[in-house]
Amino acid sequence: MKLKLAGLSTAAMLLASSALAETTLKLVEVITSPERTEVLQGLVDQYEEANPDVTVEIVSLPWGQAFEKLATMVAGGDVPDVVEMPDTWQALYAGSGQLKSLTDLVAGWEHGSTLTDKTVAMGSQAGDLYMIPYGFYLRAMFYNKKLLAEAGVENPPETMEEFMAAAAAVSELDGKSGYCLRGGPGGTNGWIMFGATMNGTNEFFTEDGKSRINEPGSVEGIQFMMDLYQKGYAPKDSVNWGFNEIVAGFYSGTCAFLDQDPDALIAISERMPAEDFAVIPMPVGPSGKAFPTIGFAGWSIFESTEHEKEAFDLVATLSAPEANATWAKRVGVIPIHEGADRDPHFQTEQFEGWFKELNGEQYEPTIMPTYLEQWGYFASTLLLETSQEALLGQRTAQEVADEWAELLTEEYAKWKAKQ
């Protein structure tokens, strides 16, 4: 509990100050929204109640400027104790020696043994365990049960071939389409996933540094996306659709399939009865595997902290099973502890697909090569423009794949040269 000092006498202020916490931790959140901050503050309040000698100062950075603002804070010596660390920043800060290894601390933590294998693997991408992820944004496939039944599709698709057939069947219905295609901004994931699934691997580069995005299997995946659109299995205007449009396309019943992360479930659940839809794993390709894209963030501790014990206790509180379940439900991520899927909230058809992907050997999460300097340009500009041209029949799958591969191969060579 924080004491208000305004209006107190000098003597009273001195007495009050002695009652204030002896330690102050600075926690920076970078993926900020009112809902997330509210949930975070509630969990921090629980920590402070259990640790009355510690005060936690939450600094909320707007996501659009978070990378630059955190870098400025760190460069200026205003380094937080604990930070919300996106997956794309982990290698940068860990590689420069600024993050504390949590390996030994987690080994001695009472809940360390219940972290899933994928949680530990993701948090260790930069070498040691430099982060405890708080949840995953993992692609899986939403499907509309009513539309599939109406189209005579008995079972949801498990393979890419079955997916195409089901999308075709639904598209025969008046005014309906099979797939909510994200042809506009943010559509990179679909092209990468389908390419990898048809190619049988989610490795972006060969051993000699060449992009694999224009290999024959990858080109098949790109053509698969083009066929969904050009054969009329996706709405005509979906060539320009972004996140809001594809989610609305699904819950309005315009199209039967949507690949998205758990955060889309919040809006869909508000507008569709639970019995009308479910979520399945992404369909597998000829290799028997699928490669759904995954993103995540978590809690890291800066090496410079003078309060290692208190900082880890805070991270442990935020990451404990009950707290993480609360966070996952409110924010829209897949939780990190073994057995979380037994929580009634997650024991539904709406979450089944994501847990199957996390636990099934045939599903290998794909992490984008965001370490490439021009990846942002590639994803937001080059791929967007050229994929739309391909959807509209102005470019072939091979042509766009070759253009993508040329840029990625060059960027990978630049990155390797700096290592």
C-alpha positions, 0 to 999 in steps of 0.5 A: 500500500502506497502512503500519501504524504501530501498535507503531512507535517515534517515529523509525520513525513519522516515517520511515514518515509520510514514506513515506505518500501526499502527497495524500489523495482522499475518494471517497463512494459512495452506492449501497452494497452489499458487492459494489459496494464490493468492486469499487470497492475493487479498482479504487481499489487499481489506481489507488493502485498506479499513483499511489503518492503518492495515497491514496483514502479510500472513504466508503460511505453507505447508500443509504436515507440517502445523500441526506441524509448527503451533503447534511450532509457538504457543508453542513458543509464535509466535501466529498468530492473525487469522488462517485458521482452518481445521475442524480436528484441531478446537476441539484441539485449542478450547478445550485448550482455545486458540481460541476466541469465535466469537458468539457475534461478529458474532451476531453483524456482518451485514452478520451474519444473512445470514450464513446458519444453517449448517455453524453455526453448523459446526463452533460451533462443539467445543461448541461456534462459534470458527470458521467461515467456508469458505466453504465445501468439501461435497460428491455428485454424478457426473453422465455422461448424455450420458452414462446413455442415451446410457444405457437406464437409463431414470433418475439419481438414487435417491436410492441405489437400483437405483444406483446399477441398473444404474451402472449395465446397463452402465457396459453392454456397451462395454468398460464402467463401472458404477462407478469410485470406489476409491479402493486405497489411500483416499478411506475411505469416500466411505466405511463410506458413503455407510455403514452409508447409508445402516445402516440408521445412521452416528453415529460412536458409540453406547451409550456404546461406541461400533463401529457401523461399524459392525452392520448389516446395515453397513455390507450391505453397505460394501457388496454394495461396494464389489458388485459394484467391484466384479460384474464388475460395476467398472473398474478392476484396480479401486482397486488401484485408487486414486483421480487422477484416479477416476477423470480421469476415469469420464471425460474420459468417462470410468465410469458413476458415481463418488462421489467427492467433489466440488474441482473435478469439476474444472478438470472435467469442463475443460475437459467435456462440461457442458451439458454432466454431472451433480451432484446429491445428494448421493443416499438414503438408506432404511431409506430414508436418505443419509450421505455424508461425509463433510469436511471444514475449516475456519477462527479463531481468537486466544484468545491471539490477542491484536487486536480483533477488527481488527482481526474480521474485517479481518475475516468478510472481508474474510467471506462476501458474495461477498468475500466468493463467489470469494473464493468458485469459485476459490478454489472449495468449497460450499459457506456459505451464504444463497442465494449463490445458486442464483449466476449464477455460482452456478445455474447449474446442476453441483452444484445442488446436493451439495446445495440439500444436504446442504438444504435437511432434508434427507441428513445428512453430516458425519464428520469423528471421527478424534479426535481418536488418531489412526484414521489416521492409520485406514483410511490410512493403515488398511482400505486401506489394508483390503478393497482391500482384500475384493474387491479381494474376500480374505475377507468377508464384515463381517470380515473386518467390525469386524476388523474395529470395534475392532480398533475403539471401542478400540480407542474410549475407550481411547479417552473417558478415557482422557475426 
